[in-house]
């Protein structure tokens, strides 16, 4: 039992580090928009370890990323969004078959609910710009990211995670 907890902690820690790297170095950033791949390690954590682990991992990754590589002032609203994103991925994908429908549902909830709506509220509060003035660019981002996230999550799950993990550790 203790050995499994250590293994889980190490795997989640490595995925948090990967999330920070993908978010901070492998993304396109503007003042109101970030297009990146930091979602992928969190989706993997959610599928393997559940909603609470994924939510906490994404919140920790957000805080660590801001502390190590600051890109503006810290705002706790984005950490809340990160936590809720991990929880959504976990609720929809943990201990369920990783079907296209479930992955599309999780991605739509995250991209439309968290990234489009909640993050736009945080940007409105931070920047003082009108909520509706920020929406067109953010709708464009959501329209691009929904298919990208859906395809990448499915590809990584089927072609990497399922092939390297033991059958007892995952639920296909």
KETORBA-27911 format. One line per field, with one value per atom (N, C-alpha, C): residue number from 0; x, y, z; atom name. Coordinates in steps of 0.1 Angstrom, whole numbers. Example, Ala and Ser with C-alpha at 12.3 -4.5 7.8 and 13.67 -1.06 7.14 Angstrom:
REM residues 2
pos (0:0:0:1:1:1)
X (132:123:132:128:137:129)
Y (-57:-45:-33:-22:-11:0)
Z (78:78:78:71:71:79)
site (N:CA:C:N:CA:C)
This chain:
REM residues 172
pos (0:0:0:1:1:1:2:2:2:3:3:3:4:4:4:5:5:5:6:6:6:7:7:7:8:8:8:9:9:9:10:10:10:11:11:11:12:12:12:13:13:13:14:14:14:15:15:15:16:16:16:17:17:17:18:18:18:19:19:19:20:20:20:21:21:21:22:22:22:23:23:23:24:24:24:25:25:25:26:26:26:27:27:27:28:28:28:29:29:29:30:30:30:31:31:31:32:32:32:33:33:33:34:34:34:35:35:35:36:36:36:37:37:37:38:38:38:39:39:39:40:40:40:41:41:41:42:42:42:43:43:43:44:44:44:45:45:45:46:46:46:47:47:47:48:48:48:49:49:49:50:50:50:51:51:51:52:52:52:53:53:53:54:54:54:55:55:55:56:56:56:57:57:57:58:58:58:59:59:59:60:60:60:61:61:61:62:62:62:63:63:63:64:64:64:65:65:65:66:66:66:67:67:67:68:68:68:69:69:69:70:70:70:71:71:71:72:72:72:73:73:73:74:74:74:75:75:75:76:76:76:77:77:77:78:78:78:79:79:79:80:80:80:81:81:81:82:82:82:83:83:83:84:84:84:85:85:85:86:86:86:87:87:87:88:88:88:89:89:89:90:90:90:91:91:91:92:92:92:93:93:93:94:94:94:95:95:95:96:96:96:97:97:97:98:98:98:99:99:99:100:100:100:101:101:101:102:102:102:103:103:103:104:104:104:105:105:105:106:106:106:107:107:107:108:108:108:109:109:109:110:110:110:111:111:111:112:112:112:113:113:113:114:114:114:115:115:115:116:116:116:117:117:117:118:118:118:119:119:119:120:120:120:121:121:121:122:122:122:123:123:123:124:124:124:125:125:125:126:126:126:127:127:127:128:128:128:129:129:129:130:130:130:131:131:131:132:132:132:133:133:133:134:134:134:135:135:135:136:136:136:137:137:137:138:138:138:139:139:139:140:140:140:141:141:141:142:142:142:143:143:143:144:144:144:145:145:145:146:146:146:147:147:147:148:148:148:149:149:149:150:150:150:151:151:151:152:152:152:153:153:153:154:154:154:155:155:155:156:156:156:157:157:157:158:158:158:159:159:159:160:160:160:161:161:161:162:162:162:163:163:163:164:164:164:165:165:165:166:166:166:167:167:167:168:168:168:169:169:169:170:170:170:171:171:171)
X (8:0:9:19:27:35:40:47:38:25:16:14:14:12:24:36:48:49:45:45:35:23:13:18:24:29:40:49:60:54:45:39:31:24:16:26:37:47:54:57:63:53:40:30:28:29:28:40:52:63:61:56:53:43:33:22:28:37:44:52:60:68:59:49:40:33:29:21:30:42:51:60:63:73:67:57:52:37:36:23:24:13:13:5:12:6:4:-8:-11:-17:-21:-26:-39:-47:-60:-62:-51:-53:-40:-42:-31:-35:-28:-31:-19:-21:-10:-15:-6:-8:-8:-8:-8:-20:-30:-42:-39:-30:-27:-23:-12:-9:-20:-28:-38:-49:-52:-62:-58:-45:-39:-40:-37:-39:-53:-62:-76:-81:-76:-81:-75:-63:-56:-59:-60:-61:-74:-82:-95:-95:-107:-109:-102:-101:-94:-79:-73:-59:-56:-65:-62:-65:-75:-77:-66:-62:-51:-38:-35:-23:-23:-34:-35:-34:-39:-38:-23:-17:-3:6:3:10:9:-3:-6:2:2:9:24:29:44:48:40:43:44:35:36:48:51:62:76:77:90:92:81:81:70:71:60:58:45:42:30:33:22:19:9:6:-2:-1:-8:-23:-32:-46:-52:-58:-63:-74:-81:-92:-88:-76:-71:-67:-62:-59:-72:-83:-96:-101:-99:-102:-94:-81:-73:-78:-81:-86:-99:-108:-121:-119:-110:-107:-103:-93:-89:-101:-109:-121:-130:-133:-142:-136:-123:-117:-119:-117:-117:-131:-141:-155:-160:-156:-161:-153:-140:-132:-127:-126:-121:-130:-125:-132:-144:-143:-152:-145:-152:-145:-141:-129:-124:-129:-142:-148:-147:-149:-149:-159:-171:-182:-178:-172:-168:-157:-148:-137:-142:-151:-157:-164:-172:-180:-170:-160:-150:-144:-139:-133:-142:-155:-164:-167:-169:-171:-160:-147:-136:-134:-135:-132:-143:-156:-167:-170:-170:-173:-162:-150:-139:-132:-127:-118:-126:-137:-145:-152:-159:-168:-160:-155:-149:-136:-127:-115:-117:-128:-132:-136:-143:-147:-135:-125:-113:-105:-104:-98:-105:-118:-127:-123:-122:-119:-105:-95:-81:-79:-84:-81:-91:-103:-113:-119:-116:-122:-136:-145:-158:-158:-167:-168:-170:-180:-183:-173:-165:-154:-143:-141:-131:-136:-149:-155:-151:-151:-148:-135:-124:-111:-112:-119:-119:-128:-138:-147:-139:-131:-122:-112:-107:-97:-105:-117:-124:-128:-131:-134:-122:-111:-98:-94:-95:-90:-99:-112:-120:-116:-115:-110:-96:-87:-73:-72:-79:-78:-84:-96:-102:-93:-88:-79:-67:-60:-48:-50:-61:-64:-66:-74:-77:-64:-56:-44:-34:-32:-22:-27:-40:-46:-44:-48:-48:-34:-26:-13:-1:-3:9:5:-5:-8:-13:-22:-27:-15:-6:4:16:18:29:24:12:7:2:3:-3:-18:-24:-39:-46:-40:-46:-45:-37:-35:-44:-50:-59:-72:-81:-94:-95:-94:-95:-109)
Y (-12:0:13:13:25:27:16:17:22:19:24:39:44:58:66:61:67:68:57:56:66:67:76:91:94:107:111:102:104:106:98:100:113:116:129:141:140:151:152:142:143:149:145:151:166:170:184:192:186:193:194:183:184:195:196:206:220:222:236:238:229:231:233:225:227:240:244:257:269:269:281:282:271:271:267:259:253:259:272:278:291:296:309:318:329:337:351:357:371:376:388:394:387:383:377:363:357:344:335:322:313:300:296:284:275:264:255:241:233:218:214:223:220:211:211:203:188:184:170:162:167:159:159:169:170:160:159:149:135:133:119:117:126:125:122:129:127:113:108:95:84:86:76:76:88:90:97:102:108:123:128:143:151:146:154:155:144:144:153:152:161:176:179:192:198:191:195:197:187:188:200:203:215:228:228:240:242:231:231:235:230:234:248:254:268:277:273:281:280:268:266:273:272:279:294:300:314:318:309:312:311:301:298:307:308:316:326:337:346:353:355:362:371:380:390:387:394:392:380:374:362:366:358:360:346:345:332:326:335:330:319:322:312:299:299:287:279:287:280:274:281:275:262:263:251:239:242:231:225:234:229:222:226:219:204:202:189:181:187:180:175:184:181:169:170:159:146:146:134:129:138:133:126:132:126:114:114:103:92:95:85:74:62:49:48:54:53:49:43:40:53:53:65:66:68:69:83:84:97:106:101:109:115:107:111:122:119:129:142:141:153:161:154:160:167:161:167:179:178:189:201:198:209:216:208:214:223:218:226:238:236:247:258:254:263:269:260:264:271:265:270:281:277:286:298:295:306:315:309:317:321:312:316:324:320:327:341:342:355:365:359:367:372:363:367:378:376:387:400:399:411:418:411:416:422:415:419:431:431:441:452:451:461:462:453:454:447:451:445:431:423:409:405:412:409:413:423:427:416:408:398:385:383:371:366:375:370:362:368:361:348:348:336:325:329:320:313:321:316:305:308:299:286:287:275:267:273:266:258:264:257:246:249:239:227:228:216:204:206:194:190:200:196:189:193:186:173:172:159:148:152:143:139:149:146:138:140:132:118:116:102:95:102:96:93:102:99:87:87:76:63:62:49:45:54:50:51:57:58:52:57:53:39:35:21:11:15:6:4:15:14:10:12:9:-6:-11:-24:-24:-34:-34:-32:-36:-34:-19:-11:2:12:8:17:10:19:13:19:10:14:18)
Z (0:0:0:9:10:-3:-9:-22:-33:-33:-44:-42:-29:-27:-32:-29:-34:-49:-55:-70:-76:-70:-74:-72:-61:-59:-69:-72:-81:-95:-99:-113:-114:-104:-104:-104:-96:-96:-110:-116:-130:-139:-138:-147:-144:-132:-128:-134:-133:-140:-155:-161:-175:-178:-170:-172:-171:-162:-160:-173:-177:-189:-202:-204:-215:-215:-203:-202:-204:-198:-198:-210:-216:-227:-240:-240:-253:-255:-254:-256:-262:-268:-274:-264:-260:-250:-255:-252:-254:-241:-240:-228:-224:-234:-231:-235:-240:-246:-244:-241:-240:-247:-257:-264:-261:-255:-251:-249:-243:-242:-227:-218:-204:-199:-207:-203:-204:-212:-215:-202:-195:-183:-172:-172:-162:-166:-178:-183:-180:-181:-178:-163:-155:-140:-137:-143:-141:-145:-156:-161:-152:-147:-139:-124:-118:-104:-99:-107:-103:-102:-99:-99:-89:-77:-66:-69:-73:-76:-88:-98:-110:-106:-99:-95:-86:-77:-68:-76:-85:-93:-102:-108:-117:-109:-97:-89:-84:-80:-76:-88:-100:-112:-116:-114:-117:-107:-94:-84:-87:-89:-91:-104:-114:-127:-125:-117:-114:-105:-96:-87:-94:-103:-109:-122:-130:-142:-142:-135:-134:-148:-151:-164:-161:-152:-147:-133:-128:-114:-112:-100:-96:-93:-98:-96:-92:-80:-75:-83:-91:-99:-109:-115:-125:-118:-106:-98:-96:-92:-91:-104:-115:-128:-130:-127:-129:-121:-108:-99:-105:-109:-114:-127:-135:-148:-145:-136:-132:-127:-119:-113:-124:-134:-145:-153:-157:-164:-156:-143:-135:-133:-131:-130:-142:-154:-167:-171:-168:-174:-165:-152:-142:-140:-141:-140:-149:-161:-172:-184:-194:-207:-213:-219:-225:-240:-241:-254:-260:-273:-279:-273:-270:-265:-251:-243:-229:-230:-239:-241:-246:-256:-262:-251:-243:-232:-222:-218:-209:-215:-227:-234:-236:-240:-241:-228:-217:-204:-200:-202:-198:-207:-220:-230:-229:-228:-228:-214:-204:-191:-184:-184:-176:-184:-196:-203:-209:-215:-222:-212:-203:-194:-181:-173:-161:-163:-172:-174:-180:-188:-193:-182:-172:-160:-153:-151:-144:-152:-165:-173:-172:-172:-171:-158:-147:-134:-134:-139:-139:-148:-160:-170:-171:-165:-166:-180:-189:-202:-201:-210:-210:-213:-206:-207:-222:-228:-242:-252:-248:-257:-258:-247:-247:-254:-255:-260:-274:-284:-297:-298:-293:-293:-286:-274:-266:-272:-279:-286:-297:-304:-315:-309:-297:-291:-287:-281:-278:-290:-301:-313:-318:-317:-321:-311:-298:-288:-286:-288:-285:-294:-307:-314:-312:-309:-306:-293:-283:-270:-271:-278:-279:-286:-297:-304:-297:-291:-283:-271:-264:-252:-256:-266:-271:-276:-284:-289:-278:-269:-258:-250:-247:-239:-246:-258:-265:-269:-273:-279:-269:-258:-248:-235:-228:-215:-214:-223:-223:-226:-235:-239:-228:-220:-210:-196:-193:-180:-179:-167:-164:-165:-170:-171:-157:-146:-133:-129:-135:-131:-138:-149:-156:-160:-164:-168:-183:-192:-206:-209)
site (N:CA:C:N:CA:C:N:CA:C:N:CA:C:N:CA:C:N:CA:C:N:CA:C:N:CA:C:N:CA:C:N:CA:C:N:CA:C:N:CA:C:N:CA:C:N:CA:C:N:CA:C:N:CA:C:N:CA:C:N:CA:C:N:CA:C:N:CA:C:N:CA:C:N:CA:C:N:CA:C:N:CA:C:N:CA:C:N:CA:C:N:CA:C:N:CA:C:N:CA:C:N:CA:C:N:CA:C:N:CA:C:N:CA:C:N:CA:C:N:CA:C:N:CA:C:N:CA:C:N:CA:C:N:CA:C:N:CA:C:N:CA:C:N:CA:C:N:CA:C:N:CA:C:N:CA:C:N:CA:C:N:CA:C:N:CA:C:N:CA:C:N:CA:C:N:CA:C:N:CA:C:N:CA:C:N:CA:C:N:CA:C:N:CA:C:N:CA:C:N:CA:C:N:CA:C:N:CA:C:N:CA:C:N:CA:C:N:CA:C:N:CA:C:N:CA:C:N:CA:C:N:CA:C:N:CA:C:N:CA:C:N:CA:C:N:CA:C:N:CA:C:N:CA:C:N:CA:C:N:CA:C:N:CA:C:N:CA:C:N:CA:C:N:CA:C:N:CA:C:N:CA:C:N:CA:C:N:CA:C:N:CA:C:N:CA:C:N:CA:C:N:CA:C:N:CA:C:N:CA:C:N:CA:C:N:CA:C:N:CA:C:N:CA:C:N:CA:C:N:CA:C:N:CA:C:N:CA:C:N:CA:C:N:CA:C:N:CA:C:N:CA:C:N:CA:C:N:CA:C:N:CA:C:N:CA:C:N:CA:C:N:CA:C:N:CA:C:N:CA:C:N:CA:C:N:CA:C:N:CA:C:N:CA:C:N:CA:C:N:CA:C:N:CA:C:N:CA:C:N:CA:C:N:CA:C:N:CA:C:N:CA:C:N:CA:C:N:CA:C:N:CA:C:N:CA:C:N:CA:C:N:CA:C:N:CA:C:N:CA:C:N:CA:C:N:CA:C:N:CA:C:N:CA:C:N:CA:C:N:CA:C:N:CA:C:N:CA:C:N:CA:C:N:CA:C:N:CA:C:N:CA:C:N:CA:C:N:CA:C:N:CA:C:N:CA:C:N:CA:C:N:CA:C:N:CA:C:N:CA:C:N:CA:C:N:CA:C:N:CA:C:N:CA:C:N:CA:C:N:CA:C:N:CA:C:N:CA:C:N:CA:C:N:CA:C:N:CA:C:N:CA:C:N:CA:C:N:CA:C:N:CA:C:N:CA:C:N:CA:C:N:CA:C:N:CA:C:N:CA:C:N:CA:C:N:CA:C:N:CA:C)
